[in-house]
Amino acid sequence: MARRRKYDKSVYRALVMITQFGINMLVPVFLLSFLGIWLDKKLGTSWLTIVLFFVGALAGFRNIYVMARHVYEDKDGNGHDGKA
């Protein structure tokens, strides 16, 4: 019975991690894209959306990199699993 709970816990952790990766990537892209659309309408420009989209994509990739590095360090034996 204890083994089943451990398996279920690892499955839920994996699902949470996948969800976090998606959120960490998509939120900056959408926020900065919508900001670019709004600014383009306000300022009468047509290029800010594209620039801010790419800035959002870079921010998303950075978020993914930091999160993946943190997960890798926790699993790779620095002595703790992120718990205090």
C-alpha atoms as one frame of an Amber mdcrd trajectory, in Angstrom:
protein
   0.000   0.000   0.000   2.841   2.408   0.817   4.400   1.763  -2.583   1.201
   2.772  -4.369   1.086   6.045  -2.470   4.683   6.769  -3.380   3.916   6.089
  -7.039   0.858   8.326  -6.948   2.883  11.070  -5.311   5.548  10.911  -8.024
   2.912  11.019 -10.760   1.319  14.098  -9.211   4.710  15.753  -8.827   5.435
  15.120 -12.506   2.078  16.595 -13.523   2.662  19.648 -11.351   6.120  20.124
 -12.850   4.774  19.895 -16.409   2.085  22.425 -15.543   4.662  24.764 -14.008
   6.826  24.537 -17.134   3.842  25.506 -19.288   2.789  28.382 -17.065   6.350
  29.670 -16.726   6.668  29.746 -20.515   3.259  31.022 -21.574   2.496  33.739
 -19.029   5.330  36.118 -20.015   4.640  35.577 -23.722   0.933  36.373 -23.387
   1.365  39.284 -20.996   4.006  41.024 -23.072   2.166  40.304 -26.323  -1.020
  41.869 -24.992   0.984  44.786 -23.633   2.496  45.223 -27.100  -0.948  45.160
 -28.741  -2.229  47.744 -26.258   0.811  49.987 -26.725   0.582  49.701 -30.504
  -3.035  50.888 -30.378  -2.227  53.725 -27.971   0.896  54.935 -29.775  -0.165
  54.179 -33.343   2.809  51.923 -33.959   2.891  48.462 -35.500   6.138  46.924
 -34.269   5.984  46.869 -30.459   3.881  43.704 -30.363   6.553  41.756 -32.224
   9.390  43.076 -30.061   7.540  42.426 -26.803   6.497  38.964 -27.997  10.152
  38.017 -28.408  11.056  39.604 -25.069   8.290  37.489 -23.499   9.616  34.369
 -25.216  13.113  35.063 -23.910  11.743  35.622 -20.411   9.807  32.359 -20.674
  12.895  30.425 -21.766  14.831  31.956 -18.892  12.109  30.870 -16.454  12.239
  27.332 -17.831  16.038  27.269 -17.614  16.065  28.449 -13.986  13.356  25.974
 -13.015  15.046  23.065 -14.792  18.384  23.915 -13.207  16.753  24.056  -9.773
  15.061  20.677 -10.295  18.301  19.141 -11.590  20.317  20.447  -8.624  17.764
  19.055  -6.162  17.892  15.597  -7.740  21.620  15.549  -8.389  22.826  15.190
  -4.854  23.553  18.446  -3.185  22.147  16.807  -0.088  18.622  18.064   0.060
  15.392  17.926  -1.889  14.348  21.547  -1.492  12.711  21.021   1.892  13.822
  22.983   4.914
